Amino acid sequence: MPDSLVSQLSLYSTKIPLLLYGDYTTSRRVQYGELKKPLESFFDAEITLIPLTDKEWVILAPEKILSMGTGDERDSEDGESLEDQLAAVGYGLHEMLESEWVGESHLAVHYPIMPGKSLYSAVLQLKETILLGRTYHVGDKYAFALDAAAGEADSYDSGSGEGRIPREGA
């Protein structure tokens, strides 16, 4: 990884990687600031935004976004799983991008990682997830990336908002 990028990232704090693929025309170029501002507003936190190509962006959001806006009592009562929390973040972000951003976009969400240890492999999994989703699940707009430990992959239907992540014991 380039030294300039390493110095800007919090490589050893847990982050949630997301991959955003803008399915817009090549004549429309999204600028860094044009995308970072609404993302930081959505997450209400400092994020790291890494452009991969004109259409692909890696978003590293702090893990604390999973607990923002919820109290400890609610978490213990509802028993909301990590997958449900990540699905809610992905669905909400996609809805915001769809309503406030020009053009269609696809979004993949990964389990929290330590970027210094596994950013590269997480980005590869996210890219593969979007590629497979665009190829085989034409109506899906966001997806949940591979769980490296369990070897599971599932996507979400943005139309209904219903996730298809396997539940424990299911």
ABEGO torsion letter per residue (X at the ends): XBAAAAAABBAABBBBBBBBBBBBBAABBBBAAAAAAAAAAAAGBBBBBBBABAABBBBBBBAAAAABGBBAAAAAAAGBBAAAAAAAAAAAAAAAAAAABBEBBBBBBBBBBBAAAAAAAAAAAAAAAAAAAAAABAABABBBBBBAAAGBBBBBBAAAGBBABBBBGX
